[in-house]
Amino acid sequence: MAWVAPFADQIMLPVVAVLNGIGLVMIYRLDEATGYSTVNSQLMWTVVGVTLMVAVLLLLRDYKSLSRYSYLLGVVGIVLLALPLVWPQPGGVEARIWIWLGPFSIQPGEFSKILLLLFFAQLLATKRALFTVAGYRFLGMDFPRLRDLAPILVVWALAILIMAGANDFGPALLLFTTVLAMVYLATGRGSWLLIGAVLVAVGAFAVYQVSSKIQERVQNFVDPVAHYDTTGYQLSQSLFGMSWGGITGTGIGQGYPNMIPVVHSDFILAAIGEELGLIGLAAIIVLFGVFVTRGMRTATLARDSYGKLVASGLSMTIMIQIFVVVAGISSLMPMTGLTTPFMSQGGSSLMANYILMAIILRISDSARRPVMSKQASEVAA
């Protein structure tokens, strides 16, 4: 960063290093309790993620060059998102969100979200006037014309198809809500949020009718203890553990977070809540808040609409993901299967989020670079 992005934000990388480090400590602690050996692979994926971050900073000298390939990035993103639906899956897999390449498994949706957000940022930047055209006024709000709704309707339909085909609504919910937030930032119209809320409600009701897995998650959300011996066991153990941890926690190694199924990935924040308490969990959320705030700060400093939308969209996808994860482990909303960025065990999420941060850092470097210095570097290039 000192060599290739000297004007980039100086806070985001240290915050991510702390989050990644705490995640490694907790994964090692859980390995000791469960007998698994996942921390070594997590260390390897951390090195790979940092390497990818460095590669992006070295190769992506001008983030605006991404806008020239926006449609190609969008097509690749859709292909990656749909790939698990046709990829051969091993027996017993509920959600079709993985592909297997020999001994490795990859979740292409983690990379797909970045590519699709880059595509939508360019779409919104070039057609911003179209999205702000007033169709008609109702209840004091300006609603767009029906044909202007096409992009958001396409994303909504895509999300519904993915949820139905993959039997998992976490990645689709993340994609749709992030794109909706980007549309709101681009237009400043509250009517888009109302339209999005209606589409989410309609889509959720439709998928609920056909997916037994989602029906189970809604039932567990309503009363997890009622299904303690079956589908509600994971969420019940999460709530029991965090309740036992209380304000200050039981201390690292003094609790029983290993009793929560899949605690390494989906429920790692529940393990932190048990052993580090409300104070520790709140500190983690504050660190993510700092990361998102710095990302949004970068968006405000960016000199072009594309940079503003890319930085804000990538930052908001982290914000929405953390909100959904925390709400899921505390039974404020149904579980979605999303993991905690930079902390949960899993290589795909770790690599994708380091790439995401690198893009924001490149935009930050360009936004904070003095104009004369920027012009000189362009002439030298």
Summary of the structure (lengths in Angstrom):
residues: 381
radius of gyration: 21.2
end to end distance: 18.4
largest distance: 67.4
contacts: 1271
relative contact order: 0.16
helix: 71%
strand: 3%
